[in-house]
């Protein structure tokens, strides 16, 4: 699946011919991006029927309408909810309407700038530990995708549970991974539009993993409630902040089940997406050594041999541009799917109630109407963010449902990438470039295998 054009970073070959139901099913179970037509990189909208009517929208004005102006008319799609509800319930990621709004109001203060900055030392320490592991590996190649998963999981476990050894965080992570592996692939029933109550075999098989994962999380929440009684002066972490949060309008607090579902959402979203961004960023820096050299010069001049901190982030603009460009080329959520509730018109196309309306972010970010030389790696295109249409670039979504942890993720990514690039030169391993594959998130299949050469420090 990896293109042979060595002048461009790896990308997914999109399809030229319409696919039927079975072909779509086979393609989507292998790689969801494989169902995106090439037209989506040149046109404002593409429509078709695969069991049910669907539209792919790549026009910023229409996307703004979906995500901001008529957001209640475009809730998350039935397929998205069916895939995720068994694992994360009616958490912020899935909930709609009033139930979503009160959870969002309650959780928003947890991710305030002050709280995110307070968590920066944990990110710096995790970056240092990653450097230690790379050094210990010696001259052999390292799968940096796997190491970034470990690094960002260290961060989310620490900021969520303050290193509480009583919580089996790995069990939760493994449980969610098992669920995604078994149940996350689109079912033929989903494509045909069968209702949620019709059992999907993969999701039935993964039920035990989900039940165990939820038990572990419930036990952690109850243990924390008990600890808060005996250690009232402990420094609050993410779980404490979430437990203490209340809806400013009503005073309502989350129940144990609501806390658990949101906690599981934050654990997964709080580390895997950032790990993916870092893995792809390192691959791209190894792909273009001139970009890596410029980034290293910036990082070394600011860091002077130490790990990056929260205060350094604003002084590392080119590192941030690399991350922005990696999120453009390899957005963790490569496709966003909605279900239309009412009649509407998008880009002159009729949208009917029940239609699936997708924003193929992978194609949006590579649409030649919006981006010059869209398949190339050019971090400098983000030097002037005001020149980029807000709805042409959506790594974190937008509108009221924009990712609540975006500032947390960007701070973490800049801290870790700057620290790594300041200390090592990364080079690709011939024949081992990653393959961009999306099931639930856009992962570098096969890993990001890089050789790391220690660099002299200023």
Rosetta blueprint (number, residue, H / E / L):
1 X L
2 X E
3 X L
4 X L
5 X L
6 X L
7 X L
8 X L
9 X L
10 X L
11 X L
12 X E
13 X L
14 X L
15 X E
16 X L
17 X L
18 X L
19 X L
20 X L
21 X H
22 X H
23 X H
24 X H
25 X H
26 X H
27 X H
28 X H
29 X H
30 X H
31 X L
32 X H
33 X H
34 X H
35 X H
36 X L
37 X E
38 X H
39 X H
40 X H
41 X H
42 X L
43 X L
44 X L
45 X E
46 X E
47 X E
48 X E
49 X E
50 X L
51 X L
52 X L
53 X E
54 X E
55 X E
56 X E
57 X E
58 X L
59 X L
60 X H
61 X H
62 X H
63 X H
64 X H
65 X H
66 X H
67 X H
68 X H
69 X H
70 X L
71 X H
72 X H
73 X H
74 X E
75 X E
76 X E
77 X L
78 X H
79 X H
80 X H
81 X H
82 X H
83 X H
84 X H
85 X H
86 X H
87 X H
88 X H
89 X L
90 X L
91 X L
92 X L
93 X L
94 X L
95 X L
96 X L
97 X H
98 X H
99 X H
100 X H
101 X H
102 X H
103 X H
104 X H
105 X H
106 X H
107 X H
108 X H
109 X H
110 X H
111 X H
112 X L
113 X H
114 X H
115 X H
116 X H
117 X H
118 X H
119 X L
120 X H
121 X H
122 X H
123 X H
124 X H
125 X H
126 X H
127 X H
128 X H
129 X H
130 X H
131 X H
132 X H
133 X H
134 X H
135 X H
136 X H
137 X H
138 X L
139 X L
140 X L
141 X L
142 X E
143 X E
144 X H
145 X H
146 X H
147 X H
148 X H
149 X H
150 X H
151 X H
152 X H
153 X H
154 X H
155 X H
156 X H
157 X H
158 X H
159 X H
160 X H
161 X H
162 X L
163 X L
164 X L
165 X L
166 X L
167 X L
168 X L
169 X H
170 X H
171 X H
172 X H
173 X H
174 X H
175 X H
176 X H
177 X H
178 X H
179 X H
180 X H
181 X H
182 X H
183 X H
184 X L
185 X L
186 X L
187 X L
188 X H
189 X H
190 X H
191 X H
192 X L
193 X L
194 X L
195 X L
196 X L
197 X L
198 X L
199 X L
200 X L
201 X H
202 X H
203 X H
204 X H
205 X H
206 X L
207 X H
208 X H
209 X H
210 X H
211 X H
212 X H
213 X H
214 X H
215 X H
216 X H
217 X H
218 X H
219 X H
220 X H
221 X H
222 X H
223 X H
224 X H
225 X H
226 X H
227 X H
228 X H
229 X H
230 X H
231 X L
232 X L
233 X L
234 X L
235 X L
236 X L
237 X L
238 X H
239 X H
240 X H
241 X H
242 X H
243 X H
244 X H
245 X L
246 X L
247 X L
248 X L
249 X L
250 X L
251 X L
252 X L
253 X L
254 X L
255 X L
256 X H
257 X H
258 X H
259 X H
260 X H
261 X H
262 X H
263 X H
264 X H
265 X H
266 X H
267 X H
268 X H
269 X H
270 X L
271 X L
272 X H
273 X H
274 X H
275 X H
276 X H
277 X H
278 X H
279 X H
280 X H
281 X H
282 X H
283 X H
284 X H
285 X H
286 X H
287 X H
288 X L
289 X H
290 X H
291 X H
292 X H
293 X H
294 X H
295 X H
296 X H
297 X H
298 X H
299 X H
300 X H
301 X H
302 X H
303 X H
304 X L
305 X L
306 X L
307 X L
308 X L
309 X L
310 X H
311 X H
312 X H
313 X H
314 X H
315 X H
316 X L
317 X H
318 X H
319 X H
320 X H
321 X H
322 X H
323 X H
324 X H
325 X H
326 X H
327 X H
328 X H
329 X H
330 X L
331 X L
332 X L
333 X L
334 X L
335 X L
336 X E
337 X E
338 X E
339 X E
340 X E
341 X L
342 X L
343 X L
344 X E
345 X E
346 X E
347 X L
348 X L
349 X E
350 X E
351 X E
352 X L
353 X L
354 X L
355 X L
356 X E
357 X E
358 X E
359 X E
360 X L
361 X H
362 X H
363 X H
364 X H
365 X L
366 X L
367 X L
368 X L
369 X L
370 X L
371 X L
372 X L
373 X L
374 X L
375 X L
376 X L
377 X L
378 X L
379 X H
380 X H
381 X H
382 X H
383 X L
384 X L
385 X H
386 X H
387 X H
388 X L
389 X L
390 X H
391 X H
392 X H
393 X L
394 X L
395 X L
396 X L
397 X L
398 X L
399 X H
400 X H
401 X H
402 X L
403 X L
404 X L
405 X L
406 X H
407 X H
408 X H
409 X H
410 X H
411 X H
412 X H
413 X H
414 X H
415 X H
416 X H
417 X H
418 X H
419 X H
420 X H
421 X H
422 X H
423 X H
424 X E
425 X E
426 X E
427 X E
428 X E
429 X L
430 X L
431 X L
432 X L
433 X L
434 X L
435 X E
436 X E
437 X E
438 X E
439 X L
440 X L
441 X L
442 X E
443 X E
444 X E
445 X E
446 X L
447 X L
448 X L
449 X E
450 X E
451 X E
452 X E
453 X E
454 X E
455 X L
456 X L
457 X L
458 X L
